[in-house]
Amino acid sequence: MLTFSALIAGSFSFGGLAAQHMGAGPLTLWRYLLTVVVLGALTFGYARVPFQIPKQLWRFLILGGLIAVYMLTMFKALEFTDPVSTGAVFTLMPLLSAGFAFLLLGQHTRPGVLAGLIIAALGAVWVIFRANIQAILAFDIGQGELIFFVGVICHAIYVPLIRKFDRKENPFAFGFWVAACTVPWLLVPGAAGLATTDFASLPAIVWIAVVYLAVVTTAITFLLLQFASMRLPSSKVLGYGYLTPSFIILLEGILGHGWVSLPVLAGALTTACGLALMALLPD
């Protein structure tokens, strides 16, 4: 999950660069079409899993729909706000996931883990409002953050559903069918725009971002997330995502996009402290 957090951070920075040149719908559809190809090669080529339509296909359609909303809202949000703020919204996911895990799986979150989640969520709120107490008191939250919050809710439901919907399928096959069932949900918002895209005129960063998102933050992170979801409580799984804003701040600085102020950095470090508390506690 530490690796997952670092790789996810890259999706916000690279996604933010790509979103400046391409709409959320066609960009997400393009990314998932490539993801299906990559996961198909891994599943039926590298892993040599026999091709067969899974039983209860509706499971994958539900998971695909949730991921489609999450990805669309992320790219749309990046048109209005910066990667650090969207990454901070992402860190609200574990607290939400703990709630959905209780509703869907009956998982109870230990008091210590819950305390860690709350501490980290407070740090995330501090970053979202850019360390502005007046903005917090007025609940002056940006449009981009509100848009992405909808997607974060969907992803928070998605994590416990992985365990609930698991039928002991091969992890590669499970990932392939989730990706394949995400594509139909993306056709309406993305097909027309993708068909009329002038790919030759797109800057290199868009191609780099799409490949990174398709291969790294879809194929690889899905396998990491599924592996962890079968071994850790849902709240702990995404608790490691609390490091995402810190990784984003580091990456944004390295890319030359500027460094955040010390008060905002303090909020990101608070989320990391919440993770440290949670990681030291028993499952």
N, C-alpha and C positions, 0 to 999 in steps of 0.2 A: 504493500500500500504506500510505502515511502516512494517507490519508483513510480507508482500510479500518480501520486501527487505532483512529482516533478514533471512528468510527461504531460499531464493535464495543463500545467502552467503554460507550457509552450503553445497549447491550442488557443489560449486567450490572446497571447501576443501575436502569433502568426495569423490567427483568425481576424484580429483587429486590423492588421495590414491588408489582408485580402478583402475584408468588408468595405474598404475604401474604393475598390474597383469593381465590385460585383454584388448583386443583390443577394439577400439571405436565402431566398427560395432556390434559384439556380445553383448557387454555391453549395448549399447543403445537398441538393440532389446529385450534383457532379461528384461530390465527395463520397456519397454513399454508393453510387454506381461503381466507383473505383474500389471501395471497401468490399463490395460483394465479390468482385473479381479476385482481390487479394485473399479474402477468406475462403473463397471457393478453391483457389489453388492450394492453400494450406490444408484445407479439409479433405478434399478429394484427391489431391496430388501428394503432398508431403505426408499427411497423416493416413492416407489411403482408407478413409471412411467410406463405406458403400453409400451411394446416393439413394436416398429414399425420402419421400414426403413424411415428415414427422406426424405422429398421432397427435390429435388435439391441436391442430395448426392455429386455432384461435389464441393459444397462449402466446405465440410469437407475434401475432398481429397486435395484441394488446401491448406487449413489450416494445414492438416497433413503433406503435403510435406514440407511446410515452417518450421514447428517444427522439422521434421526429419533432415533437413539440419542444423538447429541451434544446435540440440543435438549432432549430429555426429561431427560437427566442434569443439564443446566445448571439448568433450573427446579427440579428436585428438590433439587439441591445448595443452591440459594438458600434453601430452607426450613430448612437447617441451619447455613449459614455466611453470611458477608458478601460483597458484590460484589468487594472488593479481593482477598480470598483466592481466589475463583473465577477472577478475572482473572489472578492469579499462576499458578494451575494451567494456565490457557490458554497462558501463555508457555513451558511445557514442550513445546508442540506442535512448534516448528521442529526441535528436536533429534530428536524422534521421527519427524518428517516426513523428515528427512535419511536416517534409517535405512530407512524404507519406500521412499523414492525410489531408494535403492541396490538394494533387493530387487526392486522392480517395474519400474524404468526403467534400472537400471545406472548411475544418476547418482552420480558421486564428488564428495564435498565437499572442497574445498581445505582444507589444514591451517589457514590463517588464518581461514577461515569457521567451521571446526569449533571453533577457539579462541573465537571470538566467541559461538558457540552455547553453549559450556560456561560461559563467564563469565556470560552472561545467565541460564542455567539456575540457576547458583548463587545469583544475585540473587533469582530466583523462589522457590527453596527457602527463602531467608531470610524472604521475605514470607509464604509459606505457613505457616511455623512461628512467624510473628509475632515474629521476631528473638529467639526464646527458645532459647538454646544447649542447655539441659537437654531441651527438647522435641525438638530435632533429634537429640541423642544417644540419647534414648529412642524415637525415631521415633514420637512422639505426634502423629499426624496426625488431623485431624477427619474425621467421617463424610461431611460434605458434600464435602470435598476429594477423598476416595476415590471417591465416586460420580461426580464430574465428571471425574476422571482417566480413567474408562472412556470417557466421551464424547470426551475429548481424543484418546485413542488412535484412535477412529473417525475423527475429523476429520483426524488426521495421515495416515491411509491415504487419505482422500478427496482430498487435494490432488494427490498424484502420479497418482491414478486419473483426474483430470480430463484430464490430458495423455494418458494411456494410452488413455482411452476416446474422445477427441476424433476425430470423423470429418469435420472441417471444416464442422460444422453452424453455422447462424446462432447467435451468442451468446445472443440473446433466446430463440430456440427451445430451445436447450440448457438454459438456465435454467428455462424453463417446464416442460420435461419432468422435470427433476430435482425441482422443487417438486411437480408433479403425482404423481410416483411416490413422494414422501415421505408423502403423505396416507394411502395404504393401510396403511402401517406404524403410523400413529398412530390408526387407527380403534379397535383393541382397547383401548388404554389411555385413549382420550379420548372416544369417541363417547357412551357412556352419561352421563358427567359433563357433557358439553357439552349434551346434550339436556335435562337437568334443571336447567341453570343459570338462575337468575333474573337475566337481564341488566339489568332495570330497577333492581335493587338494587345493582348493582356500582358502586363509586366511579369517578369520572372517570379516576383514574390508571390503572385497568385498561384502559379504552378507549384512552387515550393510549399506553400501553405496547404494546398489541396492534397499533395502527396503525404505531407506530414500528418494531416488530419485523418486521411484515409488509412494509412499504414500504422502510424504510431498511436494516435489517440482514438482509434476505433478498434482496429484488430488487436493490437498488443494490450491496450488498457482493458479491453473487454475480458481477455483471458486472465489478466491480473485480478480484475474485479470479481470474476466468477470464482476463481480459486480462493480468494479471500472470503467471499460471501458464504462459501460452504464450510468455513472454518472459524469465522468470527461473528459475533452479533452484528446486526446491521448498523447500529449506532457507532460501533468501533470501526467498522469497515470504512465508512466515510469520514470518521473522525480524523483520519490521516489527511484528509483533504484540507484540514485547517492550515497545513503548511503551504497550500497553493498560493495565497497572497504573497507570502514571503518569497517564494520561488519566482512569482510574476514580477515583484519589485526588483529582484536581482536581474532577471532576464531583460526587463524594460531598460534598466540602467546600462546593461552591457550592449543592448541594441542602440543606445544613444538617444533614447526617448525621454531621458531625464530621470532624476531620482525623486522619490516622494519626500515630503517634509518629515521632520523627526516625530511630530505628534501622530501622523498617520502610520509611520513605521512602528511606533509604540503599540498601536492597535493590532498590527499584523503580528508583532511579537507576543501580544496577549493571547491571540488565537493559538500560537505555537505552545504557550504555557498550558493552555487547556488540553492540547494534545498530549503533552508530556505527562500531565496528571492522569489522563485517561489510559495512556499506554502502560503505565506502571501498575495499574489496577488489574485484578484477575478478570477473566471473561465472564 
